[in-house]
Amino acid sequence: MRRSPGLCCSSWPYPRNYAAAIALLHDSPQNLWAPSSLIWMAFGVLAGSVFGAAGCLSHDPAWRWPAVAAAMPGAVLLAEALLWWRADHVQRPDAAATATIEAVLGIALVMAAARGTAVRMRAVVTSILLAPLCLGLFLAAGFGG
């Protein structure tokens, strides 16, 4: 199996963005080690690990369930769509439109990531089934609560 740069690609932009905000917007340097910043960076490392492994497994011929690996990113976007559907539509009038965009992007991403018609259809169904699990993980982590 080939190695994935997912971990590196998901974790390094966060400190860079905080450093740019310090240099360009004159934000406080304490933002780099604030608890919220460290949590975002930890989630970046976690997401990079999960999606990097899923990307490798979705194209590995030895892996028996490529649909599961291809479904992971779509499931996360569908869970985000569910978070937007749960939002207060009075204070966030754009929540329904954002949820629709996230759901369409989630399905489109799965369709683009999976190879072959049968794998694509299984991946779409799998991402729909994994979305409530991802939503539960989002809520447990304190997002959308």
C-alpha positions in Angstrom: 0.0 0.0 0.0 1.3 3.4 -0.8 1.7 6.1 1.8 -0.7 9.0 2.1 0.2 12.7 2.7 -3.2 13.2 4.4 -1.8 13.7 7.9 0.6 16.3 6.8 -1.8 18.1 4.5 -4.5 18.4 7.1 -2.4 19.6 10.0 0.0 22.2 8.7 -2.4 24.8 7.4 -3.8 25.7 10.9 -0.6 27.1 12.4 0.1 28.8 9.1 -3.3 30.6 9.1 -2.8 31.7 12.7 0.7 33.0 11.8 -0.7 34.9 8.8 -3.4 36.4 11.1 -0.7 37.6 13.5 1.4 39.1 10.7 -1.3 40.6 8.6 -4.2 41.3 10.9 -2.1 42.0 14.0 -3.9 39.3 16.0 -2.4 38.2 19.3 0.4 35.6 19.1 -1.3 33.8 22.0 -3.8 32.5 19.4 -1.2 30.0 18.3 -1.4 28.1 21.6 -4.9 28.9 22.7 -7.0 25.8 23.6 -9.3 26.3 20.7 -6.3 26.5 18.3 -4.8 23.3 19.7 -8.1 21.5 19.4 -8.4 22.5 15.8 -4.9 21.3 15.1 -5.6 18.0 16.9 -8.8 17.5 14.8 -6.6 18.3 11.7 -4.2 15.5 12.6 -7.1 13.1 13.3 -8.9 14.0 10.0 -5.6 13.7 8.1 -5.0 10.3 9.5 -8.5 9.0 8.8 -8.9 10.5 5.3 -5.3 9.7 4.3 -5.9 6.0 5.2 -9.3 6.1 3.5 -7.8 7.5 0.3 -5.2 4.8 0.2 -7.6 2.0 0.9 -10.2 3.2 -1.7 -7.6 2.6 -4.4 -5.8 -0.4 -3.0 -6.7 -3.6 -4.9 -6.1 -5.8 -1.9 -8.7 -3.9 0.2 -12.0 -5.8 0.2 -14.3 -2.8 0.8 -13.3 0.2 -1.4 -16.8 1.6 -1.1 -16.4 2.0 2.7 -13.2 4.0 2.2 -14.6 6.1 -0.6 -17.7 6.8 1.5 -15.9 8.4 4.5 -15.5 12.0 3.2 -19.0 12.1 1.9 -20.3 10.9 5.2 -18.6 13.8 6.9 -20.1 16.3 4.5 -23.6 14.7 5.0 -23.1 14.9 8.7 -22.3 18.6 8.4 -25.4 19.0 6.3 -27.4 17.4 9.1 -25.8 19.9 11.5 -26.9 22.8 9.3 -30.5 21.3 9.2 -30.5 21.3 13.0 -29.4 25.0 13.1 -31.8 27.8 14.1 -33.3 28.9 10.8 -34.5 32.2 12.3 -31.0 33.4 13.2 -29.4 31.5 10.3 -31.7 31.9 7.3 -29.0 30.5 5.0 -28.8 27.2 7.0 -31.2 25.3 4.6 -29.2 26.4 1.5 -25.9 25.5 3.2 -27.2 22.1 4.2 -28.3 21.4 0.7 -25.0 22.5 -0.8 -23.1 20.3 1.8 -25.3 17.3 1.0 -24.9 17.7 -2.8 -21.1 18.1 -2.4 -21.0 15.0 -0.1 -22.7 12.8 -2.7 -20.7 14.3 -5.6 -17.4 13.7 -3.7 -18.3 10.0 -3.2 -19.3 9.7 -6.8 -15.9 11.2 -7.8 -13.8 9.2 -5.4 -15.2 5.7 -6.0 -14.2 3.6 -9.0 -16.9 1.8 -11.0 -20.6 2.0 -11.0 -21.2 -0.7 -8.4 -18.6 0.7 -6.0 -20.1 4.2 -6.5 -23.6 3.1 -5.6 -22.4 1.1 -2.5 -20.3 4.1 -1.5 -23.2 6.5 -1.7 -25.4 4.1 0.4 -22.5 3.6 2.9 -22.0 7.4 3.2 -25.7 7.9 4.0 -25.5 5.2 6.6 -22.3 6.6 8.2 -23.6 10.2 8.3 -25.6 9.7 11.6 -22.4 8.2 13.2 -20.4 11.2 12.1 -23.1 13.5 13.3 -22.9 11.8 16.7 -19.2 12.3 16.8 -19.6 16.0 15.8 -22.1 16.5 18.7 -19.9 14.6 21.1 -17.0 16.9 20.1 -19.1 19.9 20.8 -19.9 21.0 17.2 -23.4 22.2 16.5 -24.5 21.8 20.0 
